[in-house]
Amino acid sequence: MAHQVILNWIAPVGGDPVVSYDVKRALAPAGVIGTYVSIANPEPTATTYTDTTVVAGTEYAYEVASVNAAGESAP
């Protein structure tokens, strides 16, 4: 059986147009969050991402930031 995590977010309102998103993941054993690593850059119209590379029994934490002409937002 394949495992996956589905992430959803709300697009930002105002400011410069979004050119992409940066989805980051960190290992989070026992709730202790490690270093975030970029795993995907969805298109600017996306508001969901499915992580199909997860391993059963492993705890993860995620961040999603928008990217526009001014740079990357806070997660």
All heavy atoms as TSV, in Angstrom:
chain	resi	resn	atom	element	x	y	z
A	1	MET	N	N	0.839	-1.177	0.000
A	1	MET	CA	C	0.000	0.000	0.000
A	1	MET	C	C	0.889	1.248	0.000
A	1	MET	O	O	1.782	1.383	0.821
A	1	MET	CB	C	-0.896	-0.013	1.242
A	1	MET	CG	C	-1.686	1.251	1.419
A	1	MET	SD	S	-2.504	1.255	3.026
A	1	MET	CE	C	-4.048	1.928	2.570
A	2	ALA	N	N	0.649	2.141	-0.924
A	2	ALA	CA	C	1.407	3.392	-1.005
A	2	ALA	C	C	0.896	4.366	0.047
A	2	ALA	O	O	-0.302	4.436	0.316
A	2	ALA	CB	C	1.272	3.996	-2.393
A	3	HIS	N	N	1.792	5.107	0.630
A	3	HIS	CA	C	1.433	6.098	1.632
A	3	HIS	C	C	1.602	7.486	1.036
A	3	HIS	O	O	2.459	7.702	0.180
A	3	HIS	CB	C	2.314	5.941	2.875
A	3	HIS	CG	C	2.120	4.618	3.534
A	3	HIS	ND1	N	1.069	4.365	4.375
A	3	HIS	CD2	C	2.833	3.477	3.468
A	3	HIS	CE1	C	1.139	3.121	4.800
A	3	HIS	NE2	N	2.211	2.548	4.260
A	4	GLN	N	N	0.789	8.417	1.515
A	4	GLN	CA	C	0.879	9.781	1.016
A	4	GLN	C	C	0.350	10.750	2.060
A	4	GLN	O	O	-0.394	10.371	2.952
A	4	GLN	CB	C	0.104	9.940	-0.284
A	4	GLN	CG	C	-1.379	9.683	-0.169
A	4	GLN	CD	C	-2.086	9.736	-1.509
A	4	GLN	OE1	O	-1.464	9.648	-2.554
A	4	GLN	NE2	N	-3.394	9.875	-1.487
A	5	VAL	N	N	0.764	12.004	1.917
A	5	VAL	CA	C	0.255	13.102	2.731
A	5	VAL	C	C	-0.246	14.162	1.765
A	5	VAL	O	O	0.470	14.550	0.834
A	5	VAL	CB	C	1.356	13.699	3.643
A	5	VAL	CG1	C	0.861	14.937	4.350
A	5	VAL	CG2	C	1.836	12.652	4.642
A	6	ILE	N	N	-1.486	14.604	1.972
A	6	ILE	CA	C	-2.064	15.638	1.117
A	6	ILE	C	C	-2.057	16.950	1.882
A	6	ILE	O	O	-2.593	17.036	2.989
A	6	ILE	CB	C	-3.495	15.261	0.692
A	6	ILE	CG1	C	-3.472	13.946	-0.085
A	6	ILE	CG2	C	-4.117	16.380	-0.135
A	6	ILE	CD1	C	-4.841	13.368	-0.369
A	7	LEU	N	N	-1.416	17.958	1.293
A	7	LEU	CA	C	-1.343	19.289	1.894
A	7	LEU	C	C	-2.279	20.224	1.132
A	7	LEU	O	O	-2.359	20.158	-0.089
A	7	LEU	CB	C	0.077	19.837	1.804
A	7	LEU	CG	C	1.181	18.972	2.406
A	7	LEU	CD1	C	2.535	19.546	2.044
A	7	LEU	CD2	C	1.017	18.877	3.902
A	8	ASN	N	N	-2.953	21.104	1.850
A	8	ASN	CA	C	-3.810	22.127	1.258
A	8	ASN	C	C	-3.465	23.463	1.885
A	8	ASN	O	O	-3.139	23.521	3.078
A	8	ASN	CB	C	-5.296	21.829	1.527
A	8	ASN	CG	C	-5.742	20.556	0.869
A	8	ASN	OD1	O	-5.887	20.507	-0.336
A	8	ASN	ND2	N	-5.957	19.522	1.658
A	9	TRP	N	N	-3.548	24.535	1.110
A	9	TRP	CA	C	-3.304	25.871	1.638
A	9	TRP	C	C	-4.193	26.872	0.929
A	9	TRP	O	O	-4.796	26.571	-0.090
A	9	TRP	CB	C	-1.832	26.273	1.512
A	9	TRP	CG	C	-1.313	26.270	0.111
A	9	TRP	CD1	C	-1.337	27.303	-0.781
A	9	TRP	CD2	C	-0.681	25.192	-0.577
A	9	TRP	NE1	N	-0.762	26.943	-1.979
A	9	TRP	CE2	C	-0.355	25.633	-1.875
A	9	TRP	CE3	C	-0.361	23.870	-0.228
A	9	TRP	CZ2	C	0.271	24.825	-2.805
A	9	TRP	CZ3	C	0.257	23.075	-1.170
A	9	TRP	CH2	C	0.571	23.551	-2.434
A	10	ILE	N	N	-4.266	28.056	1.498
A	10	ILE	CA	C	-5.057	29.147	0.920
A	10	ILE	C	C	-4.090	30.118	0.260
A	10	ILE	O	O	-3.102	30.535	0.878
A	10	ILE	CB	C	-5.887	29.854	1.998
A	10	ILE	CG1	C	-6.884	28.863	2.600
A	10	ILE	CG2	C	-6.609	31.067	1.429
A	10	ILE	CD1	C	-7.609	29.379	3.817
A	11	ALA	N	N	-4.358	30.477	-0.986
A	11	ALA	CA	C	-3.496	31.405	-1.722
A	11	ALA	C	C	-3.501	32.772	-1.037
A	11	ALA	O	O	-4.529	33.206	-0.513
A	11	ALA	CB	C	-3.986	31.541	-3.157
A	12	PRO	N	N	-2.367	33.462	-1.020
A	12	PRO	CA	C	-2.314	34.793	-0.411
A	12	PRO	C	C	-3.142	35.799	-1.211
A	12	PRO	O	O	-3.320	35.651	-2.423
A	12	PRO	CB	C	-0.831	35.148	-0.437
A	12	PRO	CG	C	-0.241	34.302	-1.504
A	12	PRO	CD	C	-1.080	33.063	-1.575
A	13	VAL	N	N	-3.618	36.817	-0.510
A	13	VAL	CA	C	-4.404	37.871	-1.141
A	13	VAL	C	C	-3.608	39.161	-1.068
A	13	VAL	O	O	-3.074	39.509	-0.010
A	13	VAL	CB	C	-5.763	38.046	-0.424
A	13	VAL	CG1	C	-6.546	39.191	-1.028
A	13	VAL	CG2	C	-6.552	36.754	-0.472
A	14	GLY	N	N	-3.527	39.874	-2.192
A	14	GLY	CA	C	-2.778	41.130	-2.220
A	14	GLY	C	C	-1.301	40.893	-2.504
A	14	GLY	O	O	-0.834	39.767	-2.605
A	15	GLY	N	N	-0.568	41.979	-2.641
A	15	GLY	CA	C	0.858	41.882	-2.930
A	15	GLY	C	C	1.122	41.503	-4.371
A	15	GLY	O	O	0.221	41.428	-5.207
A	16	ASP	N	N	2.388	41.258	-4.674
A	16	ASP	CA	C	2.775	40.837	-6.020
A	16	ASP	C	C	2.200	39.461	-6.327
A	16	ASP	O	O	2.025	38.637	-5.420
A	16	ASP	CB	C	4.304	40.785	-6.146
A	16	ASP	CG	C	4.954	42.157	-6.112
A	16	ASP	OD1	O	4.288	43.132	-6.500
A	16	ASP	OD2	O	6.124	42.244	-5.676
A	17	PRO	N	N	1.938	39.173	-7.603
A	17	PRO	CA	C	1.397	37.854	-7.970
A	17	PRO	C	C	2.348	36.718	-7.589
A	17	PRO	O	O	3.574	36.847	-7.693
A	17	PRO	CB	C	1.251	37.937	-9.493
A	17	PRO	CG	C	1.249	39.383	-9.821
A	17	PRO	CD	C	2.077	40.048	-8.765
A	18	VAL	N	N	1.773	35.611	-7.158
A	18	VAL	CA	C	2.551	34.412	-6.832
A	18	VAL	C	C	3.083	33.809	-8.128
A	18	VAL	O	O	2.347	33.668	-9.094
A	18	VAL	CB	C	1.674	33.387	-6.081
A	18	VAL	CG1	C	2.413	32.077	-5.886
A	18	VAL	CG2	C	1.208	33.953	-4.749
A	19	VAL	N	N	4.394	33.471	-8.139
A	19	VAL	CA	C	4.975	32.815	-9.309
A	19	VAL	C	C	5.159	31.312	-9.072
A	19	VAL	O	O	5.266	30.546	-10.020
A	19	VAL	CB	C	6.309	33.471	-9.739
A	19	VAL	CG1	C	6.068	34.894	-10.196
A	19	VAL	CG2	C	7.343	33.428	-8.646
A	20	SER	N	N	5.204	30.899	-7.802
A	20	SER	CA	C	5.257	29.479	-7.447
A	20	SER	C	C	5.103	29.366	-5.932
A	20	SER	O	O	4.998	30.369	-5.225
A	20	SER	CB	C	6.574	28.834	-7.884
A	20	SER	OG	O	7.649	29.305	-7.107
A	21	TYR	N	N	5.112	28.136	-5.463
A	21	TYR	CA	C	5.130	27.852	-4.028
A	21	TYR	C	C	6.355	27.008	-3.741
A	21	TYR	O	O	6.901	26.357	-4.625
A	21	TYR	CB	C	3.868	27.102	-3.600
A	21	TYR	CG	C	2.636	27.969	-3.631
A	21	TYR	CD1	C	1.792	27.973	-4.730
A	21	TYR	CD2	C	2.333	28.808	-2.575
A	21	TYR	CE1	C	0.665	28.775	-4.769
A	21	TYR	CE2	C	1.210	29.617	-2.602
A	21	TYR	CZ	C	0.390	29.594	-3.701
A	21	TYR	OH	O	-0.714	30.402	-3.733
A	22	ASP	N	N	6.794	27.016	-2.483
A	22	ASP	CA	C	7.908	26.183	-2.053
A	22	ASP	C	C	7.396	25.305	-0.915
A	22	ASP	O	O	7.102	25.800	0.176
A	22	ASP	CB	C	9.078	27.049	-1.588
A	22	ASP	CG	C	10.340	26.251	-1.323
A	22	ASP	OD1	O	10.373	25.050	-1.663
A	22	ASP	OD2	O	11.296	26.829	-0.767
A	23	VAL	N	N	7.250	24.014	-1.193
A	23	VAL	CA	C	6.805	23.059	-0.179
A	23	VAL	C	C	8.051	22.454	0.450
A	23	VAL	O	O	8.918	21.925	-0.254
A	23	VAL	CB	C	5.923	21.951	-0.808
A	23	VAL	CG1	C	5.524	20.927	0.250
A	23	VAL	CG2	C	4.704	22.557	-1.472
A	24	LYS	N	N	8.136	22.553	1.779
A	24	LYS	CA	C	9.296	22.038	2.506
A	24	LYS	C	C	8.847	20.999	3.520
A	24	LYS	O	O	7.760	21.093	4.084
A	24	LYS	CB	C	10.012	23.181	3.229
A	24	LYS	CG	C	10.554	24.229	2.288
A	24	LYS	CD	C	11.168	25.377	3.046
A	24	LYS	CE	C	11.595	26.479	2.084
A	24	LYS	NZ	N	12.176	27.617	2.802
A	25	ARG	N	N	9.718	20.029	3.754
A	25	ARG	CA	C	9.418	18.945	4.699
A	25	ARG	C	C	10.606	18.736	5.621
A	25	ARG	O	O	11.757	18.868	5.210
A	25	ARG	CB	C	9.127	17.660	3.928
A	25	ARG	CG	C	8.771	16.487	4.823
A	25	ARG	CD	C	8.470	15.259	4.020
A	25	ARG	NE	N	9.715	14.698	3.481
A	25	ARG	CZ	C	9.758	13.722	2.592
A	25	ARG	NH1	N	8.641	13.199	2.112
A	25	ARG	NH2	N	10.898	13.267	2.153
A	26	ALA	N	N	10.301	18.389	6.872
A	26	ALA	CA	C	11.337	18.056	7.846
A	26	ALA	C	C	10.916	16.792	8.581
A	26	ALA	O	O	9.724	16.518	8.743
A	26	ALA	CB	C	11.526	19.191	8.845
A	27	LEU	N	N	11.877	16.035	9.019
A	27	LEU	CA	C	11.578	14.922	9.907
A	27	LEU	C	C	11.165	15.512	11.252
A	27	LEU	O	O	11.695	16.548	11.671
A	27	LEU	CB	C	12.790	14.016	10.066
A	27	LEU	CG	C	13.217	13.253	8.811
A	27	LEU	CD1	C	14.507	12.486	9.068
A	27	LEU	CD2	C	12.117	12.304	8.357
A	28	ALA	N	N	10.228	14.867	11.923
A	28	ALA	CA	C	9.740	15.399	13.201
A	28	ALA	C	C	9.514	14.274	14.205
A	28	ALA	O	O	8.415	14.089	14.712
A	28	ALA	CB	C	8.463	16.196	12.970
A	29	PRO	N	N	10.573	13.508	14.523
A	29	PRO	CA	C	10.393	12.423	15.486
A	29	PRO	C	C	10.014	12.974	16.854
A	29	PRO	O	O	10.621	13.928	17.342
A	29	PRO	CB	C	11.760	11.743	15.513
A	29	PRO	CG	C	12.723	12.782	15.040
A	29	PRO	CD	C	11.945	13.649	14.086
A	30	ALA	N	N	8.971	12.399	17.440
A	30	ALA	CA	C	8.479	12.799	18.766
A	30	ALA	C	C	8.188	14.288	18.832
A	30	ALA	O	O	8.335	14.913	19.882
A	30	ALA	CB	C	9.473	12.379	19.843
A	31	GLY	N	N	7.807	14.890	17.717
A	31	GLY	CA	C	7.456	16.307	17.695
A	31	GLY	C	C	8.632	17.264	17.627
A	31	GLY	O	O	8.457	18.470	17.642
A	32	VAL	N	N	9.856	16.743	17.570
A	32	VAL	CA	C	11.050	17.590	17.463
A	32	VAL	C	C	11.340	17.792	15.980
A	32	VAL	O	O	11.715	16.850	15.281
A	32	VAL	CB	C	12.260	16.945	18.172
A	32	VAL	CG1	C	13.495	17.818	18.009
A	32	VAL	CG2	C	11.945	16.707	19.642
A	33	ILE	N	N	11.137	19.026	15.516
A	33	ILE	CA	C	11.251	19.299	14.083
A	33	ILE	C	C	12.703	19.518	13.684
A	33	ILE	O	O	13.409	20.322	14.282
A	33	ILE	CB	C	10.387	20.510	13.703
A	33	ILE	CG1	C	8.922	20.204	14.020
A	33	ILE	CG2	C	10.558	20.862	12.224
A	33	ILE	CD1	C	7.989	21.377	13.862
A	34	GLY	N	N	13.120	18.802	12.639
A	34	GLY	CA	C	14.476	18.929	12.127
A	34	GLY	C	C	14.577	20.035	11.095
A	34	GLY	O	O	13.768	20.962	11.058
A	35	THR	N	N	15.559	19.933	10.206
A	35	THR	CA	C	15.814	20.931	9.169
A	35	THR	C	C	14.863	20.725	7.992
A	35	THR	O	O	14.722	19.617	7.485
A	35	THR	CB	C	17.265	20.810	8.673
A	35	THR	OG1	O	18.142	20.973	9.793
A	35	THR	CG2	C	17.578	21.864	7.627
A	36	TYR	N	N	14.217	21.817	7.574
A	36	TYR	CA	C	13.310	21.750	6.431
A	36	TYR	C	C	14.098	21.689	5.128
A	36	TYR	O	O	15.099	22.393	4.963
A	36	TYR	CB	C	12.395	22.972	6.398
A	36	TYR	CG	C	11.271	22.891	7.404
A	36	TYR	CD1	C	11.382	23.481	8.649
A	36	TYR	CD2	C	10.097	22.210	7.104
A	36	TYR	CE1	C	10.354	23.411	9.574
A	36	TYR	CE2	C	9.067	22.122	8.016
A	36	TYR	CZ	C	9.196	22.725	9.249
A	36	TYR	OH	O	8.176	22.640	10.160
A	37	VAL	N	N	13.619	20.857	4.205
A	37	VAL	CA	C	14.214	20.696	2.885
A	37	VAL	C	C	13.108	20.869	1.846
A	37	VAL	O	O	12.014	20.313	2.001
A	37	VAL	CB	C	14.853	19.292	2.750
A	37	VAL	CG1	C	15.387	19.074	1.347
A	37	VAL	CG2	C	15.933	19.095	3.786
A	38	SER	N	N	13.395	21.625	0.802
A	38	SER	CA	C	12.427	21.832	-0.269
A	38	SER	C	C	12.186	20.519	-1.005
A	38	SER	O	O	13.132	19.839	-1.402
A	38	SER	CB	C	12.947	22.895	-1.242
A	38	SER	OG	O	12.008	23.118	-2.259
A	39	ILE	N	N	10.887	20.163	-1.172
A	39	ILE	CA	C	10.559	18.910	-1.859
A	39	ILE	C	C	9.728	19.125	-3.116
A	39	ILE	O	O	9.575	18.201	-3.908
A	39	ILE	CB	C	9.842	17.917	-0.928
A	39	ILE	CG1	C	8.530	18.492	-0.396
A	39	ILE	CG2	C	10.760	17.472	0.192
A	39	ILE	CD1	C	7.637	17.472	0.290
A	40	ALA	N	N	9.175	20.348	-3.298
A	40	ALA	CA	C	8.348	20.599	-4.489
A	40	ALA	C	C	8.151	22.090	-4.686
A	40	ALA	O	O	8.228	22.868	-3.734
A	40	ALA	CB	C	6.991	19.922	-4.364
A	41	ASN	N	N	7.906	22.471	-5.935
A	41	ASN	CA	C	7.615	23.867	-6.298
A	41	ASN	C	C	6.373	23.903	-7.183
A	41	ASN	O	O	6.473	24.057	-8.402
A	41	ASN	CB	C	8.810	24.504	-7.011
A	41	ASN	CG	C	10.012	24.576	-6.117
A	41	ASN	OD1	O	10.948	23.798	-6.266
A	41	ASN	ND2	N	9.975	25.474	-5.159
A	42	PRO	N	N	5.187	23.751	-6.556
A	42	PRO	CA	C	3.949	23.759	-7.342
A	42	PRO	C	C	3.729	25.074	-8.091
A	42	PRO	O	O	4.234	26.126	-7.695
A	42	PRO	CB	C	2.862	23.549	-6.295
A	42	PRO	CG	C	3.557	22.935	-5.131
A	42	PRO	CD	C	4.943	23.502	-5.154
A	43	GLU	N	N	2.933	24.994	-9.139
A	43	GLU	CA	C	2.575	26.164	-9.961
A	43	GLU	C	C	1.808	27.194	-9.129
A	43	GLU	O	O	1.226	26.852	-8.099
A	43	GLU	CB	C	1.719	25.706	-11.145
A	43	GLU	CG	C	2.435	24.793	-12.114
A	43	GLU	CD	C	3.589	25.489	-12.818
A	43	GLU	OE1	O	3.429	26.655	-13.199
A	43	GLU	OE2	O	4.635	24.856	-12.982
A	44	PRO	N	N	1.768	28.450	-9.582
A	44	PRO	CA	C	1.117	29.510	-8.803
A	44	PRO	C	C	-0.386	29.335	-8.632
A	44	PRO	O	O	-0.967	29.914	-7.720
A	44	PRO	CB	C	1.428	30.784	-9.593
A	44	PRO	CG	C	1.792	30.331	-10.954
A	44	PRO	CD	C	2.383	28.965	-10.801
A	45	THR	N	N	-1.024	28.525	-9.455
A	45	THR	CA	C	-2.467	28.304	-9.314
A	45	THR	C	C	-2.785	27.150	-8.361
A	45	THR	O	O	-3.948	26.920	-8.031
A	45	THR	CB	C	-3.106	28.010	-10.687
A	45	THR	OG1	O	-2.440	26.887	-11.266
A	45	THR	CG2	C	-2.999	29.223	-11.598
A	46	ALA	N	N	-1.768	26.440	-7.905
A	46	ALA	CA	C	-1.973	25.282	-7.035
A	46	ALA	C	C	-2.341	25.709	-5.620
A	46	ALA	O	O	-1.868	26.734	-5.123
A	46	ALA	CB	C	-0.707	24.430	-6.994
A	47	THR	N	N	-3.180	24.928	-4.977
A	47	THR	CA	C	-3.471	25.110	-3.556
A	47	THR	C	C	-3.452	23.764	-2.840
A	47	THR	O	O	-3.963	23.629	-1.735
A	47	THR	CB	C	-4.829	25.809	-3.329
A	47	THR	OG1	O	-5.842	25.051	-3.981
A	47	THR	CG2	C	-4.808	27.238	-3.836
A	48	THR	N	N	-2.832	22.780	-3.488
A	48	THR	CA	C	-2.697	21.460	-2.893
A	48	THR	C	C	-1.442	20.774	-3.437
A	48	THR	O	O	-0.982	21.086	-4.540
A	48	THR	CB	C	-3.951	20.599	-3.175
A	48	THR	OG1	O	-3.858	19.381	-2.435
A	48	THR	CG2	C	-4.103	20.302	-4.643
A	49	TYR	N	N	-0.889	19.870	-2.638
A	49	TYR	CA	C	0.263	19.078	-3.060
A	49	TYR	C	C	0.160	17.734	-2.365
A	49	TYR	O	O	-0.165	17.659	-1.166
A	49	TYR	CB	C	1.580	19.761	-2.687
A	49	TYR	CG	C	2.779	18.882	-2.929
A	49	TYR	CD1	C	3.242	18.649	-4.212
A	49	TYR	CD2	C	3.426	18.246	-1.879
A	49	TYR	CE1	C	4.316	17.816	-4.450
A	49	TYR	CE2	C	4.505	17.403	-2.102
A	49	TYR	CZ	C	4.942	17.192	-3.390
A	49	TYR	OH	O	6.011	16.359	-3.635
A	50	THR	N	N	0.453	16.666	-3.070
A	50	THR	CA	C	0.445	15.326	-2.489
A	50	THR	C	C	1.874	14.806	-2.425
A	50	THR	O	O	2.531	14.662	-3.455
A	50	THR	CB	C	-0.432	14.372	-3.330
A	50	THR	OG1	O	-1.753	14.911	-3.394
A	50	THR	CG2	C	-0.481	12.993	-2.708
A	51	ASP	N	N	2.327	14.541	-1.208
A	51	ASP	CA	C	3.667	13.988	-0.994
A	51	ASP	C	C	3.544	12.474	-1.006
A	51	ASP	O	O	2.982	11.873	-0.082
A	51	ASP	CB	C	4.218	14.481	0.342
A	51	ASP	CG	C	5.640	14.013	0.611
A	51	ASP	OD1	O	6.205	13.263	-0.220
A	51	ASP	OD2	O	6.196	14.394	1.657
A	52	THR	N	N	4.060	11.867	-2.053
A	52	THR	CA	C	3.977	10.410	-2.210
A	52	THR	C	C	5.282	9.712	-1.815
A	52	THR	O	O	5.429	8.512	-2.035
A	52	THR	CB	C	3.630	10.043	-3.660
A	52	THR	OG1	O	4.629	10.582	-4.528
A	52	THR	CG2	C	2.256	10.572	-4.040
A	53	THR	N	N	6.218	10.474	-1.228
A	53	THR	CA	C	7.516	9.890	-0.863
A	53	THR	C	C	7.629	9.626	0.631
A	53	THR	O	O	8.721	9.361	1.132
A	53	THR	CB	C	8.671	10.799	-1.316
A	53	THR	OG1	O	8.601	12.042	-0.609
A	53	THR	CG2	C	8.621	11.039	-2.817
A	54	VAL	N	N	6.516	9.687	1.351
A	54	VAL	CA	C	6.557	9.461	2.798
A	54	VAL	C	C	6.759	7.988	3.110
A	54	VAL	O	O	6.448	7.105	2.309
A	54	VAL	CB	C	5.271	9.982	3.482
A	54	VAL	CG1	C	5.171	11.485	3.347
A	54	VAL	CG2	C	4.039	9.305	2.946
A	55	VAL	N	N	7.301	7.735	4.287
A	55	VAL	CA	C	7.551	6.381	4.756
A	55	VAL	C	C	6.638	6.122	5.949
A	55	VAL	O	O	6.592	6.937	6.885
A	55	VAL	CB	C	9.035	6.208	5.156
A	55	VAL	CG1	C	9.282	4.827	5.742
A	55	VAL	CG2	C	9.944	6.467	3.961
A	56	ALA	N	N	5.925	5.028	5.915
A	56	ALA	CA	C	5.016	4.675	7.010
A	56	ALA	C	C	5.765	4.655	8.335
A	56	ALA	O	O	6.886	4.152	8.417
A	56	ALA	CB	C	4.365	3.327	6.742
A	57	GLY	N	N	5.162	5.234	9.360
A	57	GLY	CA	C	5.757	5.242	10.697
A	57	GLY	C	C	6.721	6.389	10.944
A	57	GLY	O	O	7.235	6.531	12.044
A	58	THR	N	N	6.984	7.200	9.937
A	58	THR	CA	C	7.891	8.342	10.072
A	58	THR	C	C	7.058	9.607	10.259
A	58	THR	O	O	6.080	9.812	9.553
A	58	THR	CB	C	8.766	8.494	8.811
A	58	THR	OG1	O	9.503	7.282	8.618
A	58	THR	CG2	C	9.755	9.646	8.958
A	59	GLU	N	N	7.445	10.428	11.227
A	59	GLU	CA	C	6.730	11.680	11.475
A	59	GLU	C	C	7.396	12.811	10.703
A	59	GLU	O	O	8.623	12.932	10.695
A	59	GLU	CB	C	6.730	12.007	12.964
A	59	GLU	CG	C	5.977	10.999	13.794
A	59	GLU	CD	C	6.014	11.321	15.269
A	59	GLU	OE1	O	5.890	12.508	15.629
A	59	GLU	OE2	O	6.181	10.386	16.057
A	60	TYR	N	N	6.557	13.656	10.076
A	60	TYR	CA	C	7.043	14.778	9.278
A	60	TYR	C	C	6.355	16.065	9.710
A	60	TYR	O	O	5.258	16.046	10.254
A	60	TYR	CB	C	6.726	14.567	7.795
A	60	TYR	CG	C	7.341	13.339	7.177
A	60	TYR	CD1	C	6.605	12.175	7.024
A	60	TYR	CD2	C	8.660	13.348	6.728
A	60	TYR	CE1	C	7.162	11.046	6.446
A	60	TYR	CE2	C	9.217	12.226	6.139
A	60	TYR	CZ	C	8.462	11.077	6.011
A	60	TYR	OH	O	9.015	9.962	5.432
A	61	ALA	N	N	7.005	17.182	9.418
A	61	ALA	CA	C	6.402	18.513	9.537
A	61	ALA	C	C	6.566	19.174	8.173
A	61	ALA	O	O	7.540	18.912	7.453
A	61	ALA	CB	C	7.108	19.333	10.607
A	62	TYR	N	N	5.607	20.023	7.810
A	62	TYR	CA	C	5.624	20.681	6.503
A	62	TYR	C	C	5.486	22.183	6.647
A	62	TYR	O	O	4.874	22.670	7.597
A	62	TYR	CB	C	4.468	20.175	5.627
A	62	TYR	CG	C	4.595	18.740	5.201
A	62	TYR	CD1	C	4.138	17.718	6.012
A	62	TYR	CD2	C	5.176	18.414	3.988
A	62	TYR	CE1	C	4.252	16.390	5.631
A	62	TYR	CE2	C	5.295	17.093	3.596
A	62	TYR	CZ	C	4.828	16.084	4.424
A	62	TYR	OH	O	4.949	14.781	4.033
A	63	GLU	N	N	6.044	22.910	5.681
A	63	GLU	CA	C	5.852	24.346	5.521
A	63	GLU	C	C	5.567	24.604	4.051
A	63	GLU	O	O	6.111	23.928	3.185
A	63	GLU	CB	C	7.114	25.145	5.868
A	63	GLU	CG	C	7.523	25.142	7.295
A	63	GLU	CD	C	8.748	26.007	7.551
A	63	GLU	OE1	O	9.463	26.385	6.604
A	63	GLU	OE2	O	8.998	26.286	8.731
A	64	VAL	N	N	4.716	25.590	3.794
A	64	VAL	CA	C	4.464	26.029	2.427
A	64	VAL	C	C	4.632	27.534	2.388
A	64	VAL	O	O	4.039	28.249	3.192
A	64	VAL	CB	C	3.043	25.652	1.941
A	64	VAL	CG1	C	2.817	26.165	0.520
A	64	VAL	CG2	C	2.838	24.147	2.003
A	65	ALA	N	N	5.471	28.025	1.490
A	65	ALA	CA	C	5.694	29.464	1.326
A	65	ALA	C	C	5.362	29.849	-0.111
A	65	ALA	O	O	5.584	29.067	-1.036
A	65	ALA	CB	C	7.151	29.823	1.627
A	66	SER	N	N	4.814	31.046	-0.269
A	66	SER	CA	C	4.578	31.554	-1.628
A	66	SER	C	C	5.829	32.287	-2.090
A	66	SER	O	O	6.589	32.832	-1.288
A	66	SER	CB	C	3.361	32.478	-1.670
A	66	SER	OG	O	3.558	33.592	-0.838
A	67	VAL	N	N	6.043	32.295	-3.398
A	67	VAL	CA	C	7.196	32.978	-4.006
A	67	VAL	C	C	6.652	33.971	-5.027
A	67	VAL	O	O	5.805	33.621	-5.862
A	67	VAL	CB	C	8.144	31.974	-4.681
A	67	VAL	CG1	C	9.334	32.701	-5.296
A	67	VAL	CG2	C	8.598	30.907	-3.700
A	68	ASN	N	N	7.119	35.215	-4.934
A	68	ASN	CA	C	6.739	36.232	-5.940
A	68	ASN	C	C	7.966	37.064	-6.279
A	68	ASN	O	O	9.087	36.704	-5.878
A	68	ASN	CB	C	5.559	37.089	-5.445
A	68	ASN	CG	C	5.894	37.893	-4.212
A	68	ASN	OD1	O	7.059	38.156	-3.910
A	68	ASN	ND2	N	4.875	38.299	-3.478
A	69	ALA	N	N	7.789	38.165	-6.991
A	69	ALA	CA	C	8.909	38.990	-7.424
A	69	ALA	C	C	9.728	39.530	-6.254
A	69	ALA	O	O	10.924	39.786	-6.383
A	69	ALA	CB	C	8.407	40.140	-8.280
A	70	ALA	N	N	9.104	39.670	-5.090
A	70	ALA	CA	C	9.799	40.187	-3.914
A	70	ALA	C	C	10.571	39.104	-3.177
A	70	ALA	O	O	11.351	39.390	-2.271
A	70	ALA	CB	C	8.791	40.843	-2.971
A	71	GLY	N	N	10.355	37.835	-3.526
A	71	GLY	CA	C	11.048	36.735	-2.866
A	71	GLY	C	C	10.077	35.754	-2.249
A	71	GLY	O	O	8.919	35.676	-2.642
A	72	GLU	N	N	10.555	35.007	-1.250
A	72	GLU	CA	C	9.756	33.977	-0.612
A	72	GLU	C	C	9.132	34.497	0.670
A	72	GLU	O	O	9.795	35.153	1.476
A	72	GLU	CB	C	10.634	32.765	-0.294
A	72	GLU	CG	C	9.876	31.566	0.239
A	72	GLU	CD	C	10.732	30.321	0.323
A	72	GLU	OE1	O	11.262	29.891	-0.719
A	72	GLU	OE2	O	10.872	29.783	1.434
A	73	SER	N	N	7.848	34.187	0.870
A	73	SER	CA	C	7.141	34.614	2.070
A	73	SER	C	C	7.578	33.776	3.272
A	73	SER	O	O	8.209	32.745	3.119
A	73	SER	CB	C	5.631	34.459	1.879
A	73	SER	OG	O	5.289	33.072	1.875
A	74	ALA	N	N	7.170	34.235	4.442
A	74	ALA	CA	C	7.328	33.399	5.631
A	74	ALA	C	C	6.355	32.240	5.502
A	74	ALA	O	O	5.285	32.399	4.911
A	74	ALA	CB	C	7.026	34.218	6.874
A	75	PRO	N	N	6.718	31.063	6.016
A	75	PRO	CA	C	5.805	29.904	5.909
A	75	PRO	C	C	4.525	30.118	6.704
A	75	PRO	O	O	4.439	30.871	7.605
A	75	PRO	CB	C	6.617	28.755	6.453
A	75	PRO	CG	C	7.837	29.325	7.069
A	75	PRO	CD	C	7.929	30.737	6.672
